[in-house]
Structures are given as C-alpha cells and as structure tokens.
Amino acid sequence: MECILFVGIQASGKSTFYKENFFKTHVRINLDMLKTRHREHIFVEASIKAKQPFVIDNTNPTIIDRQKYIEVAKKNNFKVIGYCFVPDYESSLERNNARQGKERIAEIGIKSTLRKLQTPSYSEGFDELYLVRSLHGRFEIEEVSMK
C-alpha cells in the first residue's frame, strides 16, 4: 500500500508524471478536480479503508501541507513516497501559458507557491524520496539519499 505525495509548483509536470507512471495502479487525488478539502478527505479516507494505493497530486509546498497526508498514511501502514518536482519557473510558466480556460492559473500563483516551497526530507516521514526534473518532454528521476 502506497501513499505518493507530489511536491512542486503549478505546471511542473506533476499530472503528466502521474498519467505516465501511476494511472493504472494508483487513485489520483487532486484538489483542482475535487474542489474542496472535504471531498479530498473523503477520497483519502476511502483509499486508506480500501487499502488502495493513491497519489496526492497537489502542490504540497510546505512541511505542514504534507504532514496531514503522511500522518494518516503512516498510521494505516502505508508506505509514503515523495516526488519533488525540481522548480523550473520559466518552463512551468511556458506550460501554464499553453493551458486553456480554468486550467491556466495566474502567474502570481506560481510565484507564490515557489516562494513557499520547502524541499521535502526524510525527517518528515517519507520512506522513499525522489527528485523529478522535466527535460524536453521526458522525466528524469533521481533518488534522494537518506544521508
């Protein structure tokens, strides 16, 4: 059983990474789609009860943002895996500008998340931690050592 947490600014490739790597195996839980924390909580709780692997596909920029997911996952014997999308502001802005309608967010939103971004660490409770770089339409994944 796995709880996967994505960490990264908007338009950094998180949802595309999910589709390429976890679509067939993990439920995707995403605030953009669910709209409220209440609905998100219902999906997390259902995944935990069903022992269903899931991915939290949100920005999760701060330790506090990630803490609630890590605590519930650990309490229920889920392995917690983090994927931190290395910020590339210019590329994210370019991807965001290619979005249509409500999918496109204000540039100030990306800047705000970037300012808040705290690099995840094993001390938060992660069992595995990876850095993800989006490079010319492909992803490069690097495991973070425990040190």
Contacts in CASP RR format, 6 or more apart in sequence:
PFRMAT RR
TARGET T0000
AUTHOR 0000-0000-0000
METHOD contacts of the structure
MODEL  1
MECILFVGIQASGKSTFYKENFFKTHVRINLDMLKTRHREHIFVEASIKA
KQPFVIDNTNPTIIDRQKYIEVAKKNNFKVIGYCFVPDYESSLERNNARQ
GKERIAEIGIKSTLRKLQTPSYSEGFDELYLVRSLHGRFEIEEVSMK
1 51 0 8 1.000
1 52 0 8 1.000
1 53 0 8 1.000
1 76 0 8 1.000
1 77 0 8 1.000
1 78 0 8 1.000
1 79 0 8 1.000
2 26 0 8 1.000
2 53 0 8 1.000
2 54 0 8 1.000
2 78 0 8 1.000
2 79 0 8 1.000
2 80 0 8 1.000
2 81 0 8 1.000
3 53 0 8 1.000
3 54 0 8 1.000
3 56 0 8 1.000
3 69 0 8 1.000
3 70 0 8 1.000
3 72 0 8 1.000
3 73 0 8 1.000
3 78 0 8 1.000
3 79 0 8 1.000
3 80 0 8 1.000
3 81 0 8 1.000
4 22 0 8 1.000
4 26 0 8 1.000
4 53 0 8 1.000
4 54 0 8 1.000
4 55 0 8 1.000
4 56 0 8 1.000
4 80 0 8 1.000
4 81 0 8 1.000
4 82 0 8 1.000
4 83 0 8 1.000
5 55 0 8 1.000
5 56 0 8 1.000
5 60 0 8 1.000
5 66 0 8 1.000
5 69 0 8 1.000
5 70 0 8 1.000
5 80 0 8 1.000
5 81 0 8 1.000
5 82 0 8 1.000
5 83 0 8 1.000
5 120 0 8 1.000
5 126 0 8 1.000
6 14 0 8 1.000
6 17 0 8 1.000
6 18 0 8 1.000
6 55 0 8 1.000
6 56 0 8 1.000
6 57 0 8 1.000
6 58 0 8 1.000
6 59 0 8 1.000
6 60 0 8 1.000
6 82 0 8 1.000
6 83 0 8 1.000
6 85 0 8 1.000
7 59 0 8 1.000
7 60 0 8 1.000
7 61 0 8 1.000
7 66 0 8 1.000
7 82 0 8 1.000
7 83 0 8 1.000
7 84 0 8 1.000
7 85 0 8 1.000
7 117 0 8 1.000
7 120 0 8 1.000
8 14 0 8 1.000
8 59 0 8 1.000
8 60 0 8 1.000
8 61 0 8 1.000
8 84 0 8 1.000
8 85 0 8 1.000
8 87 0 8 1.000
8 113 0 8 1.000
8 117 0 8 1.000
9 59 0 8 1.000
9 61 0 8 1.000
9 85 0 8 1.000
9 87 0 8 1.000
9 89 0 8 1.000
9 92 0 8 1.000
9 110 0 8 1.000
9 113 0 8 1.000
9 114 0 8 1.000
9 117 0 8 1.000
10 59 0 8 1.000
10 92 0 8 1.000
10 96 0 8 1.000
10 105 0 8 1.000
10 109 0 8 1.000
10 110 0 8 1.000
10 113 0 8 1.000
11 92 0 8 1.000
11 93 0 8 1.000
11 95 0 8 1.000
11 96 0 8 1.000
11 99 0 8 1.000
11 105 0 8 1.000
11 110 0 8 1.000
12 85 0 8 1.000
12 87 0 8 1.000
12 88 0 8 1.000
12 91 0 8 1.000
12 92 0 8 1.000
12 95 0 8 1.000
12 134 0 8 1.000
13 85 0 8 1.000
13 95 0 8 1.000
13 134 0 8 1.000
13 139 0 8 1.000
14 57 0 8 1.000
14 83 0 8 1.000
14 85 0 8 1.000
15 28 0 8 1.000
15 30 0 8 1.000
15 57 0 8 1.000
17 83 0 8 1.000
17 85 0 8 1.000
17 132 0 8 1.000
17 134 0 8 1.000
17 139 0 8 1.000
18 26 0 8 1.000
18 28 0 8 1.000
18 55 0 8 1.000
18 57 0 8 1.000
20 139 0 8 1.000
22 28 0 8 1.000
22 53 0 8 1.000
22 55 0 8 1.000
25 53 0 8 1.000
26 52 0 8 1.000
26 53 0 8 1.000
26 54 0 8 1.000
26 55 0 8 1.000
27 43 0 8 1.000
27 47 0 8 1.000
27 52 0 8 1.000
27 53 0 8 1.000
27 54 0 8 1.000
27 55 0 8 1.000
28 54 0 8 1.000
28 55 0 8 1.000
28 57 0 8 1.000
29 40 0 8 1.000
29 43 0 8 1.000
29 44 0 8 1.000
29 47 0 8 1.000
29 54 0 8 1.000
29 55 0 8 1.000
29 56 0 8 1.000
29 57 0 8 1.000
29 58 0 8 1.000
30 56 0 8 1.000
30 57 0 8 1.000
30 58 0 8 1.000
31 37 0 8 1.000
31 40 0 8 1.000
31 58 0 8 1.000
34 40 0 8 1.000
34 43 0 8 1.000
43 54 0 8 1.000
44 54 0 8 1.000
44 56 0 8 1.000
44 69 0 8 1.000
44 72 0 8 1.000
46 52 0 8 1.000
47 53 0 8 1.000
47 54 0 8 1.000
48 72 0 8 1.000
48 73 0 8 1.000
48 76 0 8 1.000
48 78 0 8 1.000
56 69 0 8 1.000
58 65 0 8 1.000
59 65 0 8 1.000
59 113 0 8 1.000
60 66 0 8 1.000
60 69 0 8 1.000
61 113 0 8 1.000
61 116 0 8 1.000
61 117 0 8 1.000
61 118 0 8 1.000
62 116 0 8 1.000
62 117 0 8 1.000
62 118 0 8 1.000
63 118 0 8 1.000
63 120 0 8 1.000
63 124 0 8 1.000
66 120 0 8 1.000
66 124 0 8 1.000
67 124 0 8 1.000
69 80 0 8 1.000
70 80 0 8 1.000
70 124 0 8 1.000
70 125 0 8 1.000
70 126 0 8 1.000
73 79 0 8 1.000
73 80 0 8 1.000
74 80 0 8 1.000
74 125 0 8 1.000
79 127 0 8 1.000
79 128 0 8 1.000
80 125 0 8 1.000
80 126 0 8 1.000
80 127 0 8 1.000
80 128 0 8 1.000
81 126 0 8 1.000
81 127 0 8 1.000
81 128 0 8 1.000
81 129 0 8 1.000
81 130 0 8 1.000
82 120 0 8 1.000
82 126 0 8 1.000
82 128 0 8 1.000
82 129 0 8 1.000
82 130 0 8 1.000
83 130 0 8 1.000
83 132 0 8 1.000
83 141 0 8 1.000
84 119 0 8 1.000
84 120 0 8 1.000
84 129 0 8 1.000
84 130 0 8 1.000
84 131 0 8 1.000
84 132 0 8 1.000
84 144 0 8 1.000
85 132 0 8 1.000
85 133 0 8 1.000
85 134 0 8 1.000
86 131 0 8 1.000
86 132 0 8 1.000
86 133 0 8 1.000
87 114 0 8 1.000
87 117 0 8 1.000
88 133 0 8 1.000
88 134 0 8 1.000
89 110 0 8 1.000
89 111 0 8 1.000
89 114 0 8 1.000
91 134 0 8 1.000
92 110 0 8 1.000
93 107 0 8 1.000
93 110 0 8 1.000
96 104 0 8 1.000
96 105 0 8 1.000
96 107 0 8 1.000
96 110 0 8 1.000
97 104 0 8 1.000
99 105 0 8 1.000
120 126 0 8 1.000
120 129 0 8 1.000
121 129 0 8 1.000
122 129 0 8 1.000
122 144 0 8 1.000
122 146 0 8 1.000
128 143 0 8 1.000
129 143 0 8 1.000
129 144 0 8 1.000
130 141 0 8 1.000
130 142 0 8 1.000
130 143 0 8 1.000
130 144 0 8 1.000
131 141 0 8 1.000
131 142 0 8 1.000
131 144 0 8 1.000
132 139 0 8 1.000
132 140 0 8 1.000
132 141 0 8 1.000
132 142 0 8 1.000
133 139 0 8 1.000
133 140 0 8 1.000
133 142 0 8 1.000
END
